[in-house]
Amino acid sequence: MQLNLSSEWQVILSDEIQKPYFSDLMMEVEKEYQAGICFPPKELIFSAFNYCDFSNVKVVIIGQDPYHGEGEANGLCFSVNDGVKIPPSLRNIYREINDDLDNLMMPASGNLEHWAKQGILLLNASLTVQKDKPNSHKHLKWNLFTDAVIQKISDEKEGVVFLLWGAFAQKKGSKIDRNKHLVLESGHPSPMSANQGKWFGNKHFSKTNTYLKEKNKSVIDWLFI
């Protein structure tokens, strides 16, 4: 399978993508896409990286795997293509942004490309999934690759905000150097977690911008219409 990964990330991750497991992973992914319908489209598998180069990373959000419905996934965690109904978790994210930042606007689109372009790495633990089968590529070795990405950012950058929503993301981000970076944790924005009081009120969006200001970095424009 062709590695559609930006040149800067290819340099940053050169050691990783030369390891035997990664070439095996690419072959397994190719087999999955040949055997049935998988998401996102092949050319969008590495979109999170191609919209946000290593040098631009200011914030990292960790998701589990892509949306598994037809036409939904676009390679960015929590994000869907324009025209797709906004998923419940993302709707709760928007609600918290509104409450946190005292806004009264609900975006019409669930496409988070504008976040990625501002320096947010929207990273799923697994970058692919079978149609209508959530977490179906958990058996592939995507976790080795995405763990290495998180470690590389933790080791080689400073002042990055990591947003870890839910137990899965918190476990995946457990080795982040908290002396160099800001790690914000809360429950997952899914309806089940949010309705149990584990999501709303975390104020992660204002806290992120406050920290970025302190580091003399440009803040994130979280809401758009």
Protein Blocks (a to p, Z undefined) as FASTA:
>chain_A
ZZdddfklmmmmmmmmmpmklmmmmmmmmmmmmmmccdddfklmmmmmmmmcfklpmbdc
ddfbdcfbehkagoiahiacehiacdfklmmmmmmmmmmnopabdcfbfcfklmmmnopa
cddfblcdcehighklmmpcklmmmmmmmmmmmmmmghiacddedjklmmmmmmpcfklp
ccdddddfbfklmmnopmgonlmmmmmmmmmmmnopacddfbcZZ
